[in-house]
């Protein structure tokens, strides 16, 4: 059986899998990302997945960035022990296989295009909204990586040249308005008190008609146990299902996917105290209160959605995409994010081909970057 080795590297979790040409996972494993000596942990993970499995033909890696494709190096913001780390060379020497590298948010977009919500789209923008905002572009079926591998860095597109100063040094960046921590910050500054609008059980009270996808029996790490064949693209076979945009759900806890700017794109969801009161102010608590009708929480999501809409409209005007697929922890907020986003996009869009862009919720979730890494290995871009 022919397969490739797919690797997904984030600030919280390392994941690897043997994947065949149809996207079926033959073996997989995960482990937490250590603060130091990450390569040793990654080497052990690769050995675990490859031992006793079919030999892979190539390796695809999605890693938190920034990345430098020409040099094959990575400098993930949340992994301080890796600065200019020669990841492509290290993995190639470890495995003896052709190795392709890309940013994890770009792999998210490619995975959704291959097996997820963007399967019927020629060109799409993938956006991961969570602690940071990452993005990737697939144009005419091919990932657009750029000269250094950082194309699609939509979280740091400026949607307001007179706006707030961003942590990156720019001004008016989308991430400053639309990431989970920044929406939470704005809500707190404007008088939001977490939990006051939530239901007694702590569950968001928004309703919707989306069916979502089913969740299988998983290993303790959130992926199938090694040796269990599953499919990256089949709903409910790897990782938990995601709700449709019409359903408001609590934002889940940490995942491993990293954004294009190196910050983890999971929401870091809050745990719930007795009686459903959030223990801390974060994006999960904000989503719960917005779904329950808290006006400040609702306004925070509307503000974040409008910034996303400005970025989407600008990207669509520049490269003419068919769809936008949105994932990341904050996307699990459901209609409190997607409804104002669609309204704002309709308002800010003018040209017919921009108005025609469809906004979709990720169907692969945390599987998307692994799927994209596998696709890179199967179909390496000409510049790799």
KEVEX-318017 format. One record per residue (C-alpha): residue number from 1; x, y, z. Coordinates in nm, 3 decimals. Example, Ala and Ser with C-alpha at 12.3 -4.5 7.8 and 13.67 -1.06 7.14 Angstrom:
BEGIN
   k      xx      yy      zz
   1   1.230  -0.450   0.780
   2   1.367  -0.106   0.714
END
This chain:
BEGIN
   k      xx      yy      zz
   1   0.000   0.000   0.000
   2   0.142   0.339  -0.100
   3   0.129   0.627   0.146
   4   0.299   0.946   0.259
   5   0.395   1.075   0.601
   6   0.202   1.388   0.705
   7   0.325   1.600   0.996
   8   0.147   1.888   1.171
   9   0.353   2.098   1.414
  10   0.194   2.350   1.647
  11   0.277   2.518   1.973
  12   0.069   2.275   2.178
  13   0.068   1.947   1.984
  14   0.271   1.744   1.735
  15   0.076   1.512   1.504
  16   0.185   1.264   1.240
  17   0.005   1.015   1.019
  18   0.054   0.778   0.728
  19  -0.198   0.882   0.464
  20  -0.287   0.718   0.135
  21  -0.382   0.892  -0.190
  22  -0.752   0.897  -0.100
  23  -0.689   1.069   0.232
  24  -0.734   0.760   0.448
  25  -0.519   0.747   0.759
  26  -0.338   0.417   0.802
  27  -0.157   0.502   1.126
  28  -0.142   0.816   1.339
  29  -0.016   0.948   1.670
  30   0.015   1.274   1.862
  31   0.206   1.407   2.157
  32   0.236   1.743   2.335
  33   0.490   1.992   2.201
  34   0.773   2.024   2.456
  35   0.919   2.361   2.544
  36   1.266   2.248   2.439
  37   1.426   1.974   2.229
  38   1.123   1.962   2.000
  39   1.311   1.771   1.734
  40   1.372   1.477   1.967
  41   1.000   1.458   2.041
  42   0.919   1.485   1.672
  43   1.171   1.213   1.585
  44   1.014   0.980   1.842
  45   0.667   1.056   1.703
  46   0.779   0.983   1.347
  47   0.934   0.654   1.457
  48   0.614   0.557   1.638
  49   0.403   0.618   1.329
  50   0.641   0.458   1.079
  51   0.735   0.146   1.278
  52   0.556  -0.163   1.144
  53   0.360   0.050   0.897
  54   0.381   0.065   0.519
  55   0.686   0.265   0.405
  56   0.593   0.620   0.302
  57   0.708   0.765  -0.029
  58   0.747   1.126   0.084
  59   0.689   1.364   0.375
  60   0.469   1.672   0.397
  61   0.502   1.912   0.691
  62   0.271   2.190   0.804
  63   0.436   2.403   1.073
  64   0.351   2.716   1.265
  65   0.540   3.009   1.122
  66   0.698   3.225   1.010
  67   0.858   2.988   0.762
  68   1.130   3.036   0.502
  69   1.069   2.793   0.219
  70   1.389   2.881   0.033
  71   1.598   2.785   0.335
  72   1.358   2.521   0.466
  73   1.360   2.684   0.810
  74   1.090   2.771   1.064
  75   1.070   3.019   1.353
  76   0.737   2.953   1.528
  77   0.650   3.235   1.766
  78   0.524   2.996   2.034
  79   0.823   2.763   2.008
  80   1.117   2.975   2.130
  81   1.367   2.692   2.096
  82   1.320   2.698   1.716
  83   1.456   3.013   1.552
  84   1.567   2.962   1.194
  85   1.544   2.590   1.263
  86   1.627   2.377   0.955
  87   1.317   2.162   0.986
  88   1.299   2.040   0.626
  89   1.661   1.923   0.631
  90   1.627   1.756   0.970
  91   1.319   1.558   0.870
  92   1.466   1.468   0.530
  93   1.781   1.336   0.696
  94   1.579   1.151   0.959
  95   1.350   0.976   0.711
  96   1.562   0.966   0.397
  97   1.255   1.082   0.203
  98   1.167   1.381  -0.018
  99   1.026   1.641   0.221
 100   0.794   1.935   0.152
 101   0.732   2.218   0.401
 102   0.458   2.482   0.427
 103   0.291   2.695   0.693
 104   0.021   2.522   0.893
 105  -0.250   2.772   0.798
 106  -0.165   2.717   0.432
 107  -0.197   2.344   0.495
 108  -0.535   2.414   0.659
 109  -0.654   2.579   0.338
 110  -0.514   2.301   0.120
 111  -0.667   2.031   0.339
 112  -1.011   2.190   0.325
 113  -0.975   2.225  -0.051
 114  -0.880   1.859  -0.090
 115  -1.113   1.685   0.154
 116  -1.320   1.943   0.339
 117  -1.556   2.235   0.291
 118  -1.378   2.359  -0.021
 119  -1.381   2.039  -0.226
 120  -1.596   2.192  -0.501
 121  -1.403   2.519  -0.524
 122  -1.138   2.604  -0.779
 123  -0.993   2.879  -0.559
 124  -1.042   2.950  -0.191
 125  -0.913   3.135   0.110
 126  -0.872   2.935   0.430
 127  -0.883   3.137   0.752
 128  -0.811   3.007   1.102
 129  -0.962   3.235   1.369
 130  -0.845   3.172   1.723
 131  -0.565   3.305   1.945
 132  -0.422   3.449   1.626
 133  -0.551   3.462   1.270
 134  -0.379   3.257   1.005
 135  -0.462   3.212   0.641
 136  -0.376   3.033   0.322
 137  -0.477   3.051  -0.043
 138  -0.545   2.778  -0.296
 139  -0.570   2.924  -0.646
 140  -0.682   2.705  -0.936
 141  -0.621   2.402  -0.718
 142  -0.261   2.496  -0.633
 143  -0.143   2.635  -0.296
 144  -0.016   2.991  -0.328
 145   0.289   2.992  -0.100
 146   0.483   3.300  -0.210
 147   0.860   3.355  -0.238
 148   0.930   3.291   0.131
 149   0.628   3.071   0.202
 150   0.423   3.331   0.388
 151   0.156   3.419   0.131
 152  -0.196   3.433   0.268
 153  -0.093   3.615   0.587
 154  -0.439   3.766   0.607
 155  -0.438   3.816   0.983
 156  -0.206   4.108   0.930
 157  -0.384   4.274   0.643
 158  -0.475   4.629   0.746
 159  -0.847   4.699   0.729
 160  -0.812   5.042   0.895
 161  -0.501   5.255   0.830
 162  -0.600   5.477   1.124
 163  -0.686   5.182   1.347
 164  -0.533   5.025   1.653
 165  -0.165   4.939   1.664
 166  -0.116   4.562   1.627
 167   0.131   4.347   1.818
 168   0.312   4.288   1.489
 169   0.393   4.660   1.463
 170   0.137   4.734   1.196
 171  -0.182   4.935   1.231
 172  -0.541   4.824   1.181
 173  -0.459   4.454   1.134
 174  -0.751   4.212   1.119
 175  -0.604   4.012   1.406
 176  -0.628   4.316   1.635
 177  -1.006   4.314   1.592
 178  -1.107   3.957   1.517
 179  -0.890   3.713   1.713
 180  -1.039   3.553   2.023
 181  -0.816   3.737   2.274
 182  -0.868   4.073   2.103
 183  -1.246   4.038   2.087
 184  -1.236   3.945   2.456
 185  -1.011   4.241   2.537
 186  -1.244   4.485   2.362
 187  -1.551   4.342   2.537
 188  -1.386   4.374   2.879
 189  -1.280   4.732   2.804
 190  -1.641   4.810   2.720
 191  -1.794   4.669   3.036
 192  -1.854   4.301   2.967
 193  -1.876   4.077   3.274
 194  -1.823   3.711   3.180
 195  -2.106   3.471   3.252
 196  -2.380   3.718   3.333
 197  -2.583   3.635   3.022
 198  -2.510   3.260   3.004
 199  -2.770   2.994   3.070
 200  -2.768   2.815   3.410
 201  -2.581   2.519   3.263
 202  -2.313   2.732   3.104
 203  -2.416   2.624   2.755
 204  -2.470   2.881   2.485
 205  -2.841   2.931   2.431
 206  -2.830   3.018   2.064
 207  -3.033   2.788   1.843
 208  -2.976   2.669   1.495
 209  -3.073   2.406   1.249
 210  -2.731   2.277   1.149
 211  -2.680   1.910   1.197
 212  -2.303   1.905   1.248
 213  -2.098   1.590   1.210
 214  -2.085   1.289   1.436
 215  -1.794   1.210   1.663
 216  -1.629   0.867   1.667
 217  -1.454   0.682   1.943
 218  -1.108   0.836   1.964
 219  -0.784   0.760   2.136
 220  -0.694   0.969   2.442
 221  -0.497   1.209   2.227
 222  -0.789   1.304   2.007
 223  -0.681   1.101   1.705
 224  -0.734   0.734   1.621
 225  -0.504   0.486   1.786
 226  -0.208   0.380   1.572
 227  -0.304   0.117   1.322
 228  -0.670   0.217   1.290
 229  -0.744   0.315   0.928
 230  -0.968   0.622   0.906
 231  -1.027   0.898   0.655
 232  -0.923   1.260   0.688
 233  -1.211   1.371   0.474
 234  -1.503   1.162   0.599
 235  -1.713   1.349   0.853
 236  -1.682   1.209   1.201
 237  -1.395   0.971   1.140
 238  -1.106   1.169   1.286
 239  -1.144   1.438   1.548
 240  -1.471   1.579   1.671
 241  -1.735   1.699   1.430
 242  -1.801   2.067   1.377
 243  -2.133   2.243   1.389
 244  -2.274   2.413   1.086
 245  -2.266   2.795   1.084
 246  -2.628   2.794   1.201
 247  -2.546   2.636   1.535
 248  -2.403   2.820   1.833
 249  -2.178   2.596   2.039
 250  -1.922   2.652   2.312
 251  -1.574   2.705   2.176
 252  -1.368   2.392   2.237
 253  -1.048   2.366   2.432
 254  -0.694   2.384   2.296
 255  -0.600   2.220   1.968
 256  -0.271   2.208   1.788
 257  -0.321   2.406   1.472
 258  -0.103   2.714   1.454
 259  -0.173   3.030   1.261
 260   0.042   3.168   0.988
 261   0.198   3.418   1.228
 262   0.308   3.149   1.467
 263   0.046   3.189   1.739
 264  -0.173   2.890   1.811
 265  -0.506   2.908   1.639
 266  -0.693   2.717   1.907
 267  -0.923   2.917   2.128
 268  -0.778   2.810   2.460
 269  -1.135   2.760   2.572
 270  -1.219   2.816   2.937
 271  -1.329   2.533   3.158
 272  -1.658   2.579   3.339
 273  -1.695   2.620   3.712
 274  -1.996   2.478   3.900
 275  -2.332   2.618   3.782
 276  -2.179   2.686   3.441
 277  -1.994   3.007   3.531
 278  -1.679   3.054   3.319
 279  -1.368   3.062   3.535
 280  -1.202   3.326   3.320
 281  -1.278   3.582   3.055
 282  -1.189   3.434   2.718
 283  -1.333   3.377   2.373
 284  -1.531   3.075   2.485
 285  -1.707   3.270   2.759
 286  -1.760   3.559   2.518
 287  -1.923   3.327   2.264
 288  -2.152   3.181   2.529
 289  -2.266   3.525   2.640
 290  -2.310   3.646   2.281
 291  -2.527   3.343   2.206
 292  -2.729   3.425   2.518
 293  -2.783   3.783   2.398
 294  -2.538   3.990   2.605
 295  -2.522   4.317   2.406
 296  -2.152   4.382   2.462
 297  -2.056   4.026   2.371
 298  -2.274   4.048   2.061
 299  -2.110   4.379   1.968
 300  -1.764   4.229   2.010
 301  -1.844   3.953   1.762
 302  -2.006   4.200   1.523
 303  -1.695   4.419   1.538
 304  -1.466   4.122   1.478
 305  -1.687   3.992   1.198
 306  -1.681   4.327   1.019
 307  -1.302   4.331   1.023
 308  -1.299   3.978   0.881
 309  -1.545   4.087   0.614
 310  -1.318   4.374   0.509
 311  -1.026   4.136   0.475
 312  -1.229   3.878   0.282
 313  -1.364   4.137   0.039
 314  -1.016   4.277  -0.022
 315  -0.870   3.931  -0.079
 316  -1.152   3.835  -0.312
 317  -1.104   4.152  -0.515
 318  -0.732   4.081  -0.547
 319  -0.729   3.711  -0.637
 320  -1.094   3.620  -0.720
 321  -1.168   3.333  -0.486
 322  -1.487   3.126  -0.492
 323  -1.517   3.059  -0.122
 324  -1.376   3.125   0.222
 325  -1.346   2.837   0.467
 326  -1.318   2.944   0.830
 327  -1.187   2.721   1.107
 328  -1.011   2.758   1.440
 329  -1.155   2.761   1.789
 330  -1.351   3.085   1.748
 331  -1.539   2.944   1.447
 332  -1.713   2.704   1.686
 333  -1.911   3.004   1.814
 334  -2.146   2.933   1.525
 335  -2.407   3.186   1.423
 336  -2.285   3.460   1.659
 337  -1.983   3.482   1.429
 338  -2.114   3.366   1.092
 339  -2.438   3.566   1.081
 340  -2.277   3.910   1.135
 341  -1.991   3.806   0.907
 342  -2.224   3.731   0.618
 343  -2.418   4.054   0.678
 344  -2.101   4.261   0.692
 345  -1.956   4.093   0.383
 346  -2.271   4.173   0.189
 347  -2.244   4.536   0.305
 348  -1.875   4.593   0.226
 349  -1.871   4.400  -0.105
 350  -1.954   4.580  -0.427
 351  -1.830   4.397  -0.735
 352  -2.045   4.099  -0.835
 353  -1.757   3.847  -0.821
 354  -1.676   3.964  -0.468
 355  -2.039   3.941  -0.356
 356  -2.053   3.588  -0.498
 357  -1.792   3.455  -0.250
 358  -1.937   3.192  -0.018
 359  -1.842   3.173   0.349
 360  -1.825   2.821   0.488
 361  -1.731   2.664   0.818
 362  -1.448   2.411   0.829
 363  -1.559   2.049   0.812
 364  -1.217   1.902   0.896
 365  -1.140   2.109   1.204
 366  -0.806   2.011   1.359
 367  -0.760   1.750   1.084
 368  -0.727   2.011   0.809
 369  -0.358   2.095   0.845
 370  -0.265   1.726   0.856
 371  -0.470   1.669   0.541
 372  -0.297   1.960   0.371
 373   0.046   1.831   0.469
 374  -0.041   1.493   0.318
 375  -0.159   1.659  -0.002
 376   0.168   1.854  -0.022
 377   0.359   1.528  -0.004
 378   0.147   1.370  -0.276
 379   0.153   1.677  -0.499
 380   0.455   1.896  -0.415
 381   0.439   2.246  -0.567
 382   0.698   2.324  -0.836
 383   0.898   2.550  -0.604
 384   0.945   2.288  -0.330
END
